[in-house]
Amino acid sequence: RYVADIYLEQIPYYLSIYPFDNKIYIEIEQHRSQSHQFKNTFFYAKHINDSEDIWKALAENIFTVTGYDRVMVYKLSENGDGQVIAEHVVGGLEPLLGYRYPEFDIPQQARQLYTRIFARVTPDIDAPPIPIWGLEPEKLDLSMTGIRAMSPIHLQYLRNAQVKASGSFSIIINGKLWGLVACQNRLPKYIDLAQRHLSIFIVQYTVT
């Protein structure tokens, strides 16, 4: 994936270009974060290296980058179910540390997708989806697209949790999906490309 900074009518955007499914995909999304204000990567690495609980440190680091109200480290078991093993929560939300979730909480199709694209965000569950225009839009595979809409089932899941935005970052160990950093926010929240890439880097650093 090639990423560059561009300006359209003096407004900064990210330009992403990548090959997939024998096509060239181009994504343009507006800068939303002040990426120059992020702490350098040494800060996050040191926090993990100095911590007695790297998963707690990971949750705290992702919170620093994204500002989500809840950041959970969710570990999958060999049976497919999962448990929250670390959490950073603010704003009076109910802690979920230690909670267990059944296997069907993350469908198999979603698990496979998490091994291919390491960051998925839902900025606003109530935002209207934008239709795809083109010659044959039904033939486009948006699996790797960072700005695609989520499924109605996932959106209803978030409504049931009484949150308006979410984000997920894959934890890949030995080529397999070990778990997720699952984030939730009570109000709509947009996490832009720089924040997503930094979050992915922090997760990968934690497990190496």
N, C-alpha and C positions, 0 to 999 in steps of 0.2 A: 504494500500500500504506500503510494507516494502522497505526501502531504505538504502543502505549501500555503503560505499566507498571501492572500490577495485582497484587493480593495475594489469594491463596487460602489460608485458614487461616494467615495471617500469613507466608506464603512468597511471595517475589517471583517474578512471571512476566512474560513478554512476551505481549501480545495483538496479533496481526496480523490485519488484515481487508483483503481485496482482492477486486475483481471479476475473474472470468475465466470464459470459456466460458459466458456467460449465467447464471452462478451467483455467489453470495457465499461466499467461503472464509474461515474463521476458524481461525487456528492459535494454540495456547497452548503455550509452552515455558518451562521454568524458567530463571531467571537462574543461570548457572554461572560467570560471570567477575565480577571486581571492576572494572566499567567505569570507576569513578571513579579507578582507579589508572593508567589509560592516559595516556600523554603526550598533550598537546594536539596538534591537527592541525598547528600551526606547526612542531613538532619534526620531523614526518615530511616536511613540505614543504621545510624547510631542508636536511634530509639529502639529499633528491633534488636540490635546486637547487645545493648545494655539491659534489656528486659529479661526477667526471669520467666515471663509468659509471652512468647512471641505472638500468639494469637490475639491476646489482649492488645499488645502493641500494634498489631496489624489493624485491628478495629479502630484504635485511636488515630493511627496515621491516615486511614481512609476518611475518618471524620474530619481531620484537619484539612484535607484536600477538598472534600465535597461539602461538608456542613450538613449532611443528612441528620435528621433527628434521632434515627436509630441505625446503628451499624452492627450487624451480627456476623460472626464467623460460624458457618453452618457446615458440619462435617457429615458426609454420607457414610453409611455403614455398608458392609458387604451385602447385606440383605436389601439395600435400597432405601431404607428409611434414613432419617437424619436427626441430628441434635445440634442445638446452639451451644457451642463450647466457649465462646467469648462474645462480649458485647460492649458497646459504648452507647449510652442512651442519654438524651437530654430532654428538657422541656416537660418533665413529669410523666413521660410515657411509662407504661408498665414494663418492667424488665422481663425479658424472655429467656434469660440465661438458664440453660439446662432443659429447656423445652424440647420435646421430641415430636417429629412430624412423620406421618406415614409415607410410604413409597410413592403413592399416587399424588402426593402434594407437588412433586416435580415430575411431570409426565416424561416418558422415555424419549419422546421426540425433542422435548426441551433439553434433556440431558445431553443428547447428541449434538444439539446446536451449541451448547455451552463449551463443547470441546473444539469448536471451530471458530467461534467469535467470543472473545473474552470479556466483553463489556456490553451490557444491555441496559438501557435506561428508559423509563417512562416518565416524562416531565410533568404530564398533567393527564389524569385518567379521564377528564371530562372534555379534553380538547377534541374538536371534530376531526376525523381522519380526512386527508386530502386524496382524492382519487388519482389514479395513475393514468396519464394520457400518453398515447403512443400508437404505433401501428398494430402491435400485438401485445398489449400490456399483460394479458393473462399468461404469457409465456416467460415473463420475467421472474427470476428467482431472487427474492429480496433477503435471503437468509443471512448474507454477510453485510447487509446495509445497516449502518448505525442509526439512521434516522427513520426507520420504518415504524409503522404503528404496531401495537401489541394486539394479541388475540382478545376477543370479547370475554373469554373465560378468565384470562389473566387479569383483565381490568375489573371484572366482578370480584375476583379474589381480593384485589386491593381495596375495593369498596367495602367488602366484608371486614377487612382489617382496619377500616376507618382512616386510611391514608390516601393522599392525593398524588403522590409521586413515589417512584422506587428506582433502584438501581441494583444490578448484580454484576459481580466480577468473579470470573472462574478461577478456582484454585486447581491447577493441573500439576500432578505429581506422577513422574514416570509415564507420561503420555496419557494418563487417565484422569477423569474428573474426580478429584478427592473431595471437593466441597465448593462452597460459594461464600463470597462476602456479600451478604444480602442487606440492602439498605432501604429504609422507608422514611418518608417525610409527611408530616401532617398537612402541609400546604404544597401547591404546585412548586416544583423546583427543577430548573434546567441545569444539567451538568454538561459542560461543553467538551470539545474534543481534547483540549489540553489537559483538563481534569481527568478525563477517562483514560488517556494514555499514561498519565502519571500514576493513576490508581493501579492500572495493569502492571506497570513497572514495579510498584511497591509490593504487590502480591507475588510477582515472580521472584523478586529479591528475597522475600520471606521464606520461600520454599526451596531456595537453592543452598 
